[in-house]
Amino acid sequence: MISSRRALQWTTIVMGALADAKRYPDKMITIQVAKEESALVIEEAIMALMAEGNLAAFRIGVEVKTLH
């Protein structure tokens, strides 16, 4: 389970990516994470933004990058 502190950190990262997506409308923004659990949390946040009608959220992607 993700702690509330970690959730706040991920929210900050997602909102930063959203700001970048709005600032650069012709670019895809990618958030790289190391864990599948983190990717799921971020994808849920992005989907919530999409459901709210935030078009810039459609240009945010999540990529899992493991170290092995």
C-alpha positions, 0 to 999 in steps of 0.5 A, spaced: 500 500 500 502 507 498 503 511 504 499 518 504 506 521 504 508 517 497 501 519 494 503 526 495 509 525 492 506 522 486 501 527 486 506 532 485 509 529 480 503 528 476 501 535 476 508 537 474 507 532 468 500 535 467 503 542 467 508 540 462 503 537 457 499 544 457 506 548 456 508 543 450 501 541 447 505 538 441 509 533 446 508 527 449 510 527 457 513 520 460 513 519 467 518 513 469 517 509 475 521 503 478 515 499 481 509 496 478 505 499 484 507 506 483 505 505 475 498 503 477 498 509 482 500 514 477 495 511 471 489 512 476 491 519 477 492 520 470 485 517 468 482 521 474 484 527 470 482 524 463 475 523 466 475 530 469 476 532 461 483 535 462 485 534 455 493 535 456 492 528 461 491 524 454 499 526 453 502 523 459 504 516 459 507 512 464 513 507 463 516 502 468 524 502 468 527 496 472 534 496 474 535 489 472 
